[in-house]
Amino acid sequence: MIFVKSPPWAFKLVILIGNIIKKSSEQESSRQFTVKVFLFASLYTITSIIPSLICAVRNRKLTTEYTQLTLLILSNIYMLLCTGLHDATAAKHMPVTLQFILLHVFYSQNVFIGGKPYVIHFSSIYRHINTAMAVVSVASLGLRSKAVELEKHDAVLIITAMFAGEILGCLSYTQYVLIKLISELYESLMESIFVF
């Protein structure tokens, strides 16, 4: 349950207030820039996992769980981005939504590898880089996004955006449990059919 815990509300409020008090004359963030920030964050996250997949680790089961959950949440974020950027109303809020999601992902990874530093190799280095990546990605999206207008229909999207990371984390954990259950059922079925 790596991505289920929420980051501190102070961080979320800083992002929200920063996007509200911006000057409204700023240009709207391009969709390509939003996707580029996500792809950069995904590339870093996948790169941080690779040494632990190739080399021996202390607890392979925990490392595999961390890897699977990380890849599942990145896939879910990508699907949300693709869906949201094709809707005109949601597209203008995608940079803000992605700010909350990336904060959630990097914070959750920091907390997890801080408590279990043996899960991935170089975890102490990645904790510092995760913090830097959270600041850089949230700040770059914040600087390039349009100011948030608190109208009735927009307020619902902003409130949903604040909890998007937790929602995607729960969805990823549910997917992980289902995949694990199906694979264990398949393995037990194959063991009962074929005796080696």
Secondary structure, 3 states (H helix, E strand, C coil): CCCCCCCCHHHHHHHHHHHHCCCCCCCCCCHHHHHHHHHHHHHHHHHHHHHHHHCCCCCHHHHHHHHHHHHHHHHHHHHHHHHHHCCHHHHCCHHHHHHHHHHHHHHHHHHHHHHCCCCCCCHHHHHHHHHHHHHHHHHHHHHHCCCCCCCHHHHHHHHHHHCHHHHHHHHHHHHHHHHHHHHHHHHHHHHHHCCC
